[in-house]
Amino acid sequence: MKPKKGLNLLKKYLTGKPSPEEQIQVDKWYDSIEEKSEEIESIDQIKEELYLRTWNQLSQTSQPISLYKKTLFRYSIAAALIICLGTFWFLFQQKNPPSTQSLVHAAAPKNDVAPPTDSRAILELADGRIIILDSAGSGSLATQGQAVITKLSDDKIAYTPLENETGIPSFNTLRVPKGSKPVQLQLADGSLVWLNVGSSITYPSHFVGNTREVKMTGEAYFEIASNAARPFIVQKGEMSIRVLGTHFNVNAYEDETSSKITLLEGSVEVNRAANEKLLIKPGQQAVVASSAGIKLVKSVDMDEVMAWKNGWFYFNRLSLPEIMRQLEKWYDVEVTYEGAKSTKNFTGMVDRNNQLSEVVKLMEMAGIKFRISGKKIHVMQ
Amino acid sequence: MLSCLSDKDLLLSDKEESAFRVLYNRYWELLYRKAYSRLGNRSDAEDITQEIFITVWRNRQSINPEPTLAPYLLTAVKYAIIKKVYREAKKGVTVALSISELEHTGITEEDILHYRELQGALSKEIATLPDRMQQIYRLNRMDHLQVAEIATRLNLSEQTVRNTLSIAVKRLREKLSDFSAASFFL
């Protein structure tokens, strides 16, 4: 005997005309079976076979894909022309770094801005929850996908995968706002990321598939856990960096004209758009500019590149705006220019734990005048 | 790098094959498990999963993937499963999600209340949307017009219609997040 009532009900449901009661009844019935989370036998095989079947069907009937894409950029061979009206060197090192105590308690005098004393990183979870790192207690923060997030200290968090590393990962974003100290993040594969001020990184709670992929903005230093079978890929706009296991720094702030990828160990491949790539060796830097493709710099001052992570400002023949952009992020201040901008270049090294006025004082020795008022620096000329 | 992209970016990506692969990796197991647990056999579950991915991909220009594709996929898989149950039952075949169980599923006052609350809350929230947004939302969701048809009818670009729809759905979802089943109705 056929269940006539049931059949009629489903027919109505499927043709889109159920009454509210009927709709509720079918929904309730559908939800009465819960998916079991138990292992499905040979699931990886099913996954691959089904994928091939599905893609084959799609590709047989869809439009042919065009084989060439517009590629209009080419390498810029000309070396950058450096206009340098005057180079000033200033060096300011504190031989005895101030104790943390004096830093915390020395209130900034009026019209001065103190350096960041803590990390104010913000963690955005996949469900929209937001965790402010320094106001959360140490220990386990949350579970995302198949990983547990642990706060190790005010500037360090770690993702630890659970035993069962399958399932859909959750995507989380870690942001370090202006005026915050850098933060260290340990990803589920054991890779370490140091995130500089004014930067963010988006990553899965655990890595699935053949690659490990993250997205970033700003500046970050990576120490990638070696895994030859699963390349690690950092993506920023149309640029991507592909590595197997290595140490490198990426400087890709939105307000800079180019992105710089500097390699400390191992080897990395820098890609821009579809078909432009460059392999770099330790000590080398790839400079990616939206207008000029990828350029190789064969010898780089590593101290300059890594200064931020080591607690320094290291300006190597930088223009005034380039320096001011770094100060804006670190001290969370706004810079305004009164009169024409200086075209001089500056070179120097300053401890990042200085008050803003100390940094500014050094630059004043090079002939630039500044005025600090509240969270604003006016550059007078 | 594609695996970091949102569902929307994947649907619009020009690296079609890799984008599809990432979407597939993201959702195939969710769909497969839904179907497998209710139909109880591998080949039906595979067929349904395949069918849904093909539909999604072929209609990728017109479906709304914001904030994610999950609500769309869950609705699609539910519909496909119920259709399969119906067809099997007509042949006299019973699967795990049994049709006699359907006849024995009673609804309570509470079920109705919850549904009414949701419907009421939904129409109330729709009414708070700006006029043009409301009109586009209703044409799409209630009159089942495609984006292209709405664009022609209202003399707007398809992109404008798509953007408006995605903003409307986002707003409704945010406001109705208390109702767990809301995503099915939007």
HADDOCK unambig.tbl for C-alpha pairs under 7 A between the chains (distance, minus, plus):
assign (segid A and resid 2 and name CA) (segid B and resid 92 and name CA) 6.44 0.50 0.50
assign (segid A and resid 3 and name CA) (segid B and resid 99 and name CA) 6.96 0.50 0.50
assign (segid A and resid 3 and name CA) (segid B and resid 100 and name CA) 6.38 0.50 0.50
assign (segid A and resid 5 and name CA) (segid B and resid 103 and name CA) 6.86 0.50 0.50
assign (segid A and resid 6 and name CA) (segid B and resid 99 and name CA) 5.82 0.50 0.50
assign (segid A and resid 6 and name CA) (segid B and resid 100 and name CA) 6.83 0.50 0.50
assign (segid A and resid 6 and name CA) (segid B and resid 102 and name CA) 6.22 0.50 0.50
assign (segid A and resid 6 and name CA) (segid B and resid 103 and name CA) 5.54 0.50 0.50
assign (segid A and resid 7 and name CA) (segid B and resid 86 and name CA) 6.44 0.50 0.50
assign (segid A and resid 10 and name CA) (segid B and resid 86 and name CA) 6.45 0.50 0.50
assign (segid A and resid 14 and name CA) (segid B and resid 83 and name CA) 6.95 0.50 0.50
assign (segid A and resid 25 and name CA) (segid B and resid 105 and name CA) 6.46 0.50 0.50
assign (segid A and resid 25 and name CA) (segid B and resid 106 and name CA) 6.79 0.50 0.50
assign (segid A and resid 25 and name CA) (segid B and resid 107 and name CA) 6.04 0.50 0.50
assign (segid A and resid 26 and name CA) (segid B and resid 102 and name CA) 6.98 0.50 0.50
assign (segid A and resid 29 and name CA) (segid B and resid 102 and name CA) 5.78 0.50 0.50
assign (segid A and resid 29 and name CA) (segid B and resid 105 and name CA) 6.29 0.50 0.50
assign (segid A and resid 33 and name CA) (segid B and resid 38 and name CA) 6.75 0.50 0.50
assign (segid A and resid 35 and name CA) (segid B and resid 33 and name CA) 6.17 0.50 0.50
assign (segid A and resid 35 and name CA) (segid B and resid 34 and name CA) 5.98 0.50 0.50
assign (segid A and resid 35 and name CA) (segid B and resid 37 and name CA) 5.59 0.50 0.50
assign (segid A and resid 50 and name CA) (segid B and resid 46 and name CA) 6.77 0.50 0.50
assign (segid A and resid 54 and name CA) (segid B and resid 50 and name CA) 5.53 0.50 0.50
assign (segid A and resid 54 and name CA) (segid B and resid 54 and name CA) 6.88 0.50 0.50
assign (segid A and resid 58 and name CA) (segid B and resid 54 and name CA) 6.51 0.50 0.50
assign (segid A and resid 168 and name CA) (segid B and resid 26 and name CA) 5.83 0.50 0.50
assign (segid A and resid 203 and name CA) (segid B and resid 4 and name CA) 6.87 0.50 0.50
assign (segid A and resid 213 and name CA) (segid B and resid 1 and name CA) 4.97 0.50 0.50
assign (segid A and resid 213 and name CA) (segid B and resid 3 and name CA) 6.45 0.50 0.50
assign (segid A and resid 213 and name CA) (segid B and resid 4 and name CA) 6.49 0.50 0.50
assign (segid A and resid 214 and name CA) (segid B and resid 1 and name CA) 6.46 0.50 0.50
assign (segid A and resid 214 and name CA) (segid B and resid 4 and name CA) 6.14 0.50 0.50
assign (segid A and resid 215 and name CA) (segid B and resid 4 and name CA) 6.50 0.50 0.50
assign (segid A and resid 233 and name CA) (segid B and resid 1 and name CA) 5.91 0.50 0.50
assign (segid A and resid 234 and name CA) (segid B and resid 1 and name CA) 6.69 0.50 0.50
assign (segid A and resid 235 and name CA) (segid B and resid 1 and name CA) 5.66 0.50 0.50
